Amino acid sequence: MPYSFSIYSIPLVAAALVSGALSAYSWRQRKTSGTGSFSLMMALLFSWGLTYNMQVSSTTIEAMTFWQDITFISVVLTPTAWLLFALEYTGKQEWINRFRLKYSLFLIPIITLLVIASNPTHNWFWISREMVPEGGIYVINTENGFWFWYVHAVYSYLCMVSGAFFLTRTLLKWPAEYRWQMIWVLLAISVPFIANILTVFKLVPIRIDLTPFAFTITGMGMALALFRHRLLELVPIARDIVIDNMRDGMLVLDASNRVVDMNPAAYRVLDLPENTSTIGKTIAEVLVRWPHLIERYRDVVEGKDEVSLDDGENRRWYEFTLSPLRDRRNNLVGRVIVARDITQVKETQQVLQMARDKAIEASLAKSHLLAKVSHELRTPLGGILGFAELLQSGTFGTLSEQQKRAAGEIVQSANYLNSMVSELLDQAQIESNAIVLQKKSFNLAEFIEQATGGLSFLAGNKGLHLESIIDPSMPEEIRGDDYRLRQVIINLAGNAIKFTKKGRVTIKVARKDEQHWQIQIIDTGTGIAPEAQPFIFDPFRQADNAMTRENRGIGLGLSITRQLVEMMGGQISLESEVGRGSTFTVTLPLEQAA
């Protein structure tokens, strides 16, 4: 067979695959400057690694010379692709376009490939080639001709050195976020470059070409530059391209307030024809239509302000930013003025302000209406509930079973309406800032017992076990608004009982640290779906499931609870898993009784 497996294939194929992956990735980003030539270079390295692997796997001189000819397609073209990448990436695109370098740079490599193809007739590139054993495999030993040394080698190394020169020269001028990009790129390219020199000039006593093996380091360096230092995302661009295409107007003044630079956007801001000569003029001459601006910013070196130009329908708003220009000795040599058009922003702000004012007015009206309606509903509801309970208890005479069920439904519905009215009234009071916390000292154990008294009856009716646990580290007496705290516990524990079919509901009170204490409501209920958890505390929002549809509500209980907790300087959080239950944790500042 003309081929056999070699241990050298592993690093060669690995390096080739990394280069191929980087080529494909960068090709998808090809709209970015320099990406097309970078993708070409990585594709050539991919081909170089694979074809050289075929070369070292060959066992006949015919197969070996064939694959060497194929490999040299990549060998010849790679330095040119490297130089194009360096020129494009460092902002020398105008060189490439102006002198048609993209095509002329490939002239010598194409001629070299023709020389290689016709080498048997003239031996200009290789004088002789023979197969020799090396490290357990066969390699090809060549005697290179004049075209190899004086054309191919000189041109290739010239391209490599030129590309490194352009990158190194501009590297020192770039901001920090660009420097690591090029450091890794230069390191990645320099290793195969050195390996190639060692092989071509036979500076090491082995005949294997070290260059393709060094591509492993190239792939690692390029990957770091791409994915860690955003090689193809943060691309340095020539100053002229940036300044001329800025949407913001920019003026550069010297120490004498004369214009030394001005971009096209600044002409549009100042409503000046672009063919107007402004360079060398004083800023007073340029801003002759707006003398108040001259007076206002005459001595301002650094600052930011909003300025309006013109009046009526032509009125435009700009954000002026003034920055100082200083030399290496920190002497002031000029100023940069950047004018950003914020007319649309100002108009949007005015519309939003009007909408906000109307929304606040509507919200206040809604809160007042809720408070009034809720207050007025309580009196007739109290009467309905009272008479229904009297009917149910037989005060007005014995009722039939059907009448008792009807009275029970009235009592249940009246209690539900009363609960809804209370929640609406609480929400209205919170929104109108009408709730004032009343702090006082109270016994914690007695407080928990009172708060859970009614809940024990509800839990018992559903066959649930309700327990309260108070950590011994908690003080016997603390300070706070016991009425609002009771409301928080009843809301959370009541919900837990409502949405738990079997198991238990636990109320834990513990000390979190020296300054905080916690109330945890833990149930074994249905749990809350992950998609519902982000809005579970929003007003008038409820998780949509069979349990919520079965247990009526208007979605204010948890919202009121969160707002009360935040009013008390605390926080509330939720941990829940569907089918496993929920845990609501309320963390509050700990104030011990004096």
C-alpha positions in Angstrom: 0.0 0.0 0.0 1.4 3.5 -0.8 0.2 4.9 2.6 0.6 3.8 6.3 -0.5 5.3 9.6 2.0 7.4 11.4 2.0 8.8 15.0 2.8 12.2 13.4 -0.7 12.2 11.9 -2.4 13.0 15.2 -0.9 16.5 15.8 -1.1 17.3 12.0 -4.8 16.4 11.7 -5.6 18.1 15.0 -3.9 21.3 13.9 -5.6 21.2 10.5 -9.0 20.7 12.1 -8.5 23.7 14.4 -7.5 25.9 11.4 -10.4 24.7 9.4 -12.9 25.5 12.2 -11.4 29.0 12.6 -11.7 29.5 8.9 -15.3 28.5 8.9 -16.1 30.7 11.9 -14.3 33.8 10.6 -16.0 33.3 7.1 -19.4 33.8 8.8 -18.1 37.2 10.2 -16.7 38.2 6.8 -18.3 41.6 6.8 -15.7 42.7 9.4 -12.5 44.3 8.1 -9.7 41.7 7.6 -12.0 38.7 8.1 -11.9 37.5 4.5 -8.1 37.3 4.3 -8.0 35.8 7.8 -10.4 33.1 6.7 -8.3 32.4 3.6 -5.2 32.1 5.7 -6.8 29.6 8.1 -8.2 27.6 5.1 -4.6 27.4 3.6 -3.2 26.3 7.0 -6.0 23.6 7.1 -5.0 22.4 3.6 -1.3 22.5 4.5 -1.7 20.3 7.6 -3.9 17.7 5.8 -1.7 17.4 2.7 1.5 17.3 4.7 -0.1 14.5 6.7 -0.7 12.6 3.5 2.9 13.3 2.5 4.4 11.8 5.7 2.0 8.9 5.5 3.2 8.0 2.0 5.5 4.9 1.5 6.4 5.5 -2.2 8.4 8.3 -3.8 5.6 8.8 -6.3 2.9 9.4 -3.7 5.3 11.5 -1.6 6.2 13.8 -4.5 2.6 14.1 -5.5 1.5 15.2 -2.1 4.5 17.6 -1.7 3.4 19.3 -4.9 -0.1 19.7 -3.5 1.1 20.9 -0.1 3.1 23.6 -1.8 -0.1 25.3 -3.0 -0.8 26.2 0.6 2.9 26.9 1.3 3.2 29.4 -1.5 -0.1 31.2 -0.9 -0.1 31.4 2.9 2.4 34.3 3.3 0.4 36.4 0.8 -2.8 35.8 2.8 -1.0 36.8 6.0 0.2 40.1 4.5 -3.3 40.9 3.2 -4.8 40.2 6.6 -2.2 42.5 8.3 -2.9 45.3 5.8 -6.7 45.1 6.1 -6.7 44.7 9.9 -4.4 47.7 10.5 -6.5 50.0 8.4 -4.4 49.9 5.2 -7.4 49.1 3.0 -6.8 52.1 0.8 -3.4 50.7 -0.1 -4.9 47.5 -1.2 -7.6 49.3 -3.3 -5.4 52.1 -4.6 -2.5 49.9 -5.9 -4.6 46.8 -6.6 -2.4 44.9 -4.2 -5.0 42.2 -3.6 -4.3 40.9 -7.2 -0.7 41.9 -7.7 0.5 40.2 -4.5 -0.6 36.9 -5.9 1.3 37.3 -9.1 4.6 35.8 -7.9 2.9 32.9 -6.0 0.9 31.9 -9.1 4.1 32.0 -11.2 5.8 29.9 -8.5 3.0 27.3 -8.7 3.4 27.1 -12.5 7.2 26.6 -11.9 6.5 23.8 -9.4 4.0 22.1 -11.9 6.6 22.2 -14.6 9.6 21.4 -12.4 10.5 18.0 -14.0 11.3 19.8 -17.3 13.8 22.4 -15.8 14.5 21.7 -12.1 14.3 25.3 -11.2 12.4 24.7 -7.9 13.8 21.3 -6.9 17.0 19.9 -8.3 16.4 16.5 -6.8 14.0 14.7 -4.4 14.5 11.4 -2.7 12.7 9.4 0.0 14.7 8.7 3.2 13.8 7.2 6.6 13.4 9.5 9.5 12.0 8.7 13.0 10.2 5.6 12.0 8.7 7.0 8.8 9.8 8.0 5.3 10.3 11.7 4.5 11.3 13.5 1.3 14.8 15.0 1.2 15.1 17.8 -1.4 17.9 19.8 -3.0 16.3 23.2 -3.7 16.8 25.1 -6.9 17.4 28.8 -7.6 13.7 29.7 -7.9 13.0 28.2 -4.4 15.8 30.3 -2.8 15.8 33.6 -4.7 12.1 33.9 -5.6 9.9 31.8 -3.4 11.8 32.0 -0.1 12.7 35.7 -0.5 9.1 36.7 -1.4 7.5 34.5 1.3 9.7 35.8 4.1 9.3 39.3 2.9 5.5 38.9 3.1 5.8 37.4 6.6 8.1 40.1 7.9 6.1 42.9 6.3 2.9 41.7 7.9 4.5 41.4 11.3 6.0 44.9 10.8 2.6 46.5 10.1 1.0 44.8 13.1 3.8 45.6 15.5 4.0 49.2 14.4 0.3 49.8 14.9 0.1 47.6 18.0 1.9 50.3 20.1 -0.7 52.9 19.1 -3.9 50.9 19.8 -5.9 50.9 23.0 -5.4 48.1 25.5 -8.5 46.1 24.3 -6.8 45.6 20.9 -3.2 44.9 22.0 -3.8 41.4 23.3 -5.4 40.5 20.0 -2.3 41.2 18.1 0.1 39.8 20.7 -1.6 36.4 20.3 -1.7 36.7 16.5 2.0 37.6 16.3 2.9 34.8 18.6 0.7 32.4 16.7 2.4 33.2 13.4 5.9 33.6 14.7 6.2 30.0 15.9 5.5 28.4 12.5 7.7 31.1 10.9 10.6 30.1 13.1 9.9 26.4 12.6 10.0 27.0 8.8 13.3 28.7 9.0 14.8 25.9 11.0 13.5 23.3 8.5 14.3 25.2 5.2 17.9 26.2 6.3 18.4 22.7 7.9 19.4 24.2 11.3 18.2 21.1 13.1 19.4 17.6 12.4 16.0 16.2 11.3 14.4 16.2 7.9 10.8 16.4 9.0 9.2 19.8 8.2 8.4 21.3 11.6 6.2 24.0 10.2 2.8 22.1 10.0 3.4 20.7 13.6 3.8 24.3 14.8 0.3 25.1 13.5 -1.1 23.6 16.7 0.3 26.6 18.5 -1.0 28.8 15.7 -4.5 27.4 16.2 -4.4 27.9 20.0 -3.1 31.5 19.6 -5.7 32.4 17.0 -8.5 30.8 19.1 -7.4 32.9 22.1 -7.4 36.1 19.9 -10.8 35.2 18.5 -12.8 34.1 21.4 -11.1 35.7 24.4 -9.9 39.0 23.0 -12.6 39.3 20.3 -10.2 39.5 17.3 -13.0 39.8 14.7 -15.4 41.9 16.8 -13.2 44.7 18.1 -11.4 45.9 14.9 -9.2 49.0 14.9 -10.1 51.3 12.0 -8.2 54.1 10.4 -8.8 57.5 12.0 -10.2 59.2 8.8 -12.8 56.5 8.4 -14.0 57.0 12.0 -14.0 60.7 12.0 -15.6 61.3 8.6 -18.4 58.7 9.2 -19.3 59.9 12.7 -22.9 60.9 13.1 -21.8 63.4 15.8 -20.3 66.7 14.8 -16.7 67.2 15.9 -14.6 70.3 16.0 -10.9 70.4 17.1 -9.6 73.7 18.4 -6.1 74.8 19.1 -5.0 76.8 22.1 -5.9 80.0 20.3 -9.5 78.7 19.6 -8.8 78.3 15.9 -10.4 75.3 14.1 -7.8 72.7 13.2 -10.2 69.9 12.2 -13.9 69.5 11.5 -15.8 66.5 10.3 -18.7 66.5 7.8 -21.3 66.0 10.6 -20.2 69.3 12.2 -20.9 71.1 9.0 -24.4 69.7 9.0 -24.9 70.7 12.7 -23.8 74.3 12.0 -25.7 74.4 8.7 -22.6 75.2 6.7 -21.9 74.1 3.1 -19.3 71.4 3.1 -17.1 73.3 0.7 -16.9 76.2 3.3 -13.3 76.7 4.4 -13.2 76.6 8.2 -9.7 75.3 9.0 -7.7 78.2 10.5 -10.7 80.3 11.4 -11.5 81.2 14.9 -14.5 79.5 16.5 -16.1 83.0 16.8 -16.0 83.2 13.0 -17.5 79.8 12.6 -20.3 80.3 15.1 -21.1 83.8 14.0 -24.8 83.0 14.0 -24.8 81.9 17.6 -22.7 84.6 19.6 -24.3 83.4 22.9 -22.5 80.1 22.5 -19.2 81.8 22.2 -19.8 83.8 25.4 -21.1 80.7 27.1 -18.2 78.3 26.4 -15.3 80.8 25.9 -13.4 79.6 28.9 -14.9 76.1 29.4 -12.2 73.5 28.9 -14.2 70.4 29.9 -17.9 69.8 30.4 -21.2 68.7 29.0 -24.3 70.7 28.3 -27.5 70.6 26.2 -27.9 73.4 23.7 -30.7 74.4 21.3 -30.0 75.9 17.9 -32.5 77.9 15.9 -36.2 78.4 16.9 -39.6 77.2 15.8 -39.9 74.2 13.5 -36.2 74.3 12.7 -35.2 74.0 16.4 -32.7 71.3 17.1 -31.3 70.1 20.4 -27.6 69.1 20.8 -25.6 67.6 23.6 -22.2 69.5 23.6 -19.3 67.7 25.1 -16.0 69.6 25.6 -12.8 67.8 26.3 -9.3 69.1 26.7 -6.3 68.2 24.5 -3.0 68.1 26.4 0.6 67.4 25.3 3.0 65.0 27.1 3.8 67.7 29.6 0.1 68.1 30.4 0.0 71.5 28.8 -3.4 72.5 27.3 -3.0 72.6 23.5 -6.6 72.7 22.5 -10.1 71.4 22.9 -12.4 68.8 21.2 -16.1 69.7 20.9 -18.5 66.9 20.1 -22.1 67.8 19.2 -24.7 65.0 19.4 -28.2 65.5 18.0 -30.6 64.8 20.8 -33.7 66.4 19.3 -35.6 63.2 19.0 -34.6 62.3 22.6 -35.8 65.6 23.9 -39.1 65.2 22.0 -39.5 61.7 23.3 -38.8 62.9 26.8 -41.5 65.6 26.6 -44.0 63.0 25.3 -43.0 60.6 28.1 -43.2 63.3 30.7 -46.8 64.2 29.6 -47.7 60.5 29.5 -46.1 60.0 33.0 -48.1 63.0 34.4 -51.3 61.6 32.9 -50.5 58.1 34.2 -49.8 59.4 37.7 -53.0 61.4 37.6 -55.0 58.3 36.4 -53.3 56.1 39.1 -54.2 58.5 41.9 -57.8 58.7 40.6 -57.9 54.9 40.5 -56.5 54.6 44.0 -59.0 57.1 45.4 -61.8 55.3 43.6 -60.7 51.9 44.9 -60.4 53.2 48.4 -63.9 54.9 48.3 -65.6 51.9 46.6 -63.9 49.4 48.9 -64.9 51.5 52.0 -68.5 51.9 50.8 -68.8 48.2 50.0 -67.8 47.0 53.5 -71.0 48.3 55.2 -73.5 46.4 53.1 -71.2 43.4 52.9 -71.1 43.3 56.7 -74.9 43.4 56.8 -75.2 40.6 54.2 -72.7 38.5 56.1 -74.3 39.1 59.5 -77.8 38.3 58.4 -76.6 35.2 56.5 -74.8 33.9 59.5 -78.0 34.5 61.7 -80.0 32.6 59.1 -77.5 29.8 59.1 -77.5 29.5 62.9 -81.3 29.2 63.0 -81.9 32.5 64.8 -85.0 33.3 62.6 -86.3 29.7 62.8 -85.4 26.3 61.7 -84.2 26.0 58.1 -84.5 23.1 55.7 -81.3 21.4 54.4 -81.6 23.2 51.1 -82.0 26.6 52.9 -79.0 25.8 55.1 -76.9 25.1 52.0 -78.1 28.4 50.4 -77.3 30.3 53.6 -73.8 28.7 53.6 -73.2 29.7 50.0 -74.2 33.3 50.9 -71.8 33.3 53.9 -69.0 31.8 51.8 -69.5 34.3 48.9 -69.8 37.2 51.3 -66.5 36.2 53.0 -64.8 36.0 49.6 -66.1 39.4 48.6 -65.0 40.8 52.0 -61.5 39.4 51.5 -61.4 40.9 47.9 -62.6 44.3 49.2 -59.9 44.2 51.9 -57.2 43.5 49.4 -58.4 46.2 47.1 -58.4 48.7 50.0 -54.9 47.7 51.1 -53.7 48.0 47.5 -55.2 51.5 47.2 -53.7 52.6 50.5 -50.3 51.3 49.5 -50.4 53.1 46.2 -51.5 56.4 47.8 -48.9 56.0 50.6 -51.7 56.1 53.1 -50.3 53.2 55.2 -48.2 54.2 58.2 -46.3 51.5 60.1 -47.0 51.4 63.8 -44.0 49.9 65.6 -44.3 48.5 69.1 -42.8 45.7 71.2 -44.5 42.3 71.2 -43.9 38.8 72.4 -42.9 36.7 69.4 -44.3 33.3 70.6 -47.7 34.9 71.5 -47.7 36.7 68.1 -47.1 33.5 66.1 -49.8 31.7 68.1 -52.3 34.4 67.5 -51.4 34.7 63.8 -51.8 31.0 63.2 -55.0 30.5 65.3 -57.4 30.8 62.4 -55.1 29.0 60.0 -55.1 25.9 62.1 -58.8 25.5 61.6 -58.4 25.9 57.8 -55.6 23.4 57.7 -57.5 20.9 59.8 -60.5 21.1 57.4 -58.2 20.0 54.6 -56.4 17.3 56.6 -53.1 19.2 56.6 -50.6 19.4 59.4 -49.8 23.0 60.3 -46.7 23.6 62.6 -44.8 26.6 63.8 -41.1 26.5 64.7 -39.3 29.4 66.5 -35.5 29.2 66.6 -34.3 29.5 70.2 -31.8 32.1 69.1 -34.6 34.6 68.5 -35.3 37.1 71.3 -38.5 36.7 73.2 -39.7 40.2 72.3 -39.0 42.2 69.2 -40.3 45.5 67.8 -42.4 46.0 64.6 -45.8 46.5 63.2 -47.5 43.3 64.5 -50.7 44.0 62.6 -48.9 44.1 59.2 -46.6 41.2 60.1 -49.7 39.2 61.0 -51.1 40.1 57.6 -47.9 38.9 55.9 -48.0 35.6 57.7 -51.7 35.0 57.1 -51.4 35.9 53.4 -48.5 33.5 52.8 -49.6 30.7 55.1 -53.2 31.0 53.8 -52.0 30.7 50.2 -49.9 27.6 51.2 -52.9 25.9 52.8 -55.1 26.8 49.8 -52.7 25.3 47.3 -51.6 22.2 49.3 -53.8 19.1 49.0 -51.9 16.8 51.4 -48.9 17.0 53.6 -47.9 19.9 55.8 -47.4 23.6 56.0 -44.6 24.8 58.2 -44.0 28.3 59.6 -40.3 28.8 60.6 -39.0 31.8 62.5 -35.2 32.1 62.7 -32.4 34.6 63.2 -30.5 35.1 59.9 -27.7 37.2 61.5 -27.2 39.9 64.1 -29.3 42.4 62.2 -31.9 40.3 60.4 -34.5 37.7 61.1 -36.5 35.5 58.7 -40.0 34.0 58.4 -40.2 31.0 56.1 -43.5 29.5 54.9 -42.9 26.0 53.6 -45.5 23.8 52.0 -45.8 20.5 50.2 -48.2 21.8 47.6 -48.4 22.0 43.8 -45.4 24.3 43.5 -45.1 27.2 41.0 -43.9 26.7 37.4 -40.6 28.4 36.6 -42.2 30.6 33.9 -44.7 32.0 36.5 -42.2 32.8 39.2 -40.9 36.1 37.8 -44.3 37.7 37.9 -45.8 35.9 40.9 -45.6 39.1 43.1 -47.1 41.4 40.4 -50.6 42.8 41.1 -53.5 41.0 39.5 -51.2 38.2 38.2 -51.7 34.5 39.1 -50.1 31.3 37.9 -52.5 29.6 35.6 -53.1 26.0 36.7 -55.9 23.8 38.0 -55.3 24.8 41.6 -55.5 28.5 40.9 -58.7 28.1 38.9 -60.2 26.0 41.7 -59.2 28.6 44.4 -60.6 32.0 43.4 -58.7 35.2 43.9 -57.8 38.5 42.2 -54.0 38.2 42.4 -53.4 40.9 45.0 -52.4 38.9 48.1 -48.7 38.3 47.2 -48.3 41.8 45.7 -49.6 43.4 48.9 -47.3 41.1 50.9 -44.2 42.1 49.0 -45.1 45.8 49.2 -45.7 45.5 53.0 -42.4 43.6 53.4 -40.5 46.3 51.5 -42.2 49.0 53.5 -40.8 47.3 56.6 -37.3 47.4 55.1 -37.2 43.7 54.2 -37.1 41.4 51.2 -39.2 38.4 50.1 -38.0 35.5 47.9 -39.4 32.3 46.5 -38.0 28.8 45.9 -40.4 26.4 44.3 -40.5 23.2 42.3 -43.6 21.9 40.5 -45.0 18.9 42.4 -42.6 19.4 45.4 -43.9 22.5 47.0 -42.8 26.1 47.7 -40.8 28.1 50.2 -41.5 31.8 50.7 -38.7 33.5 52.7 -39.3 37.0 54.3 -36.1 38.7 55.6 -36.6 41.7 57.9 -34.5 44.0 60.0 -34.3 42.7 63.6 -35.2 45.3 66.2 -35.1 43.9 69.8 -37.4 45.3 72.4 -35.7 47.8 74.7 
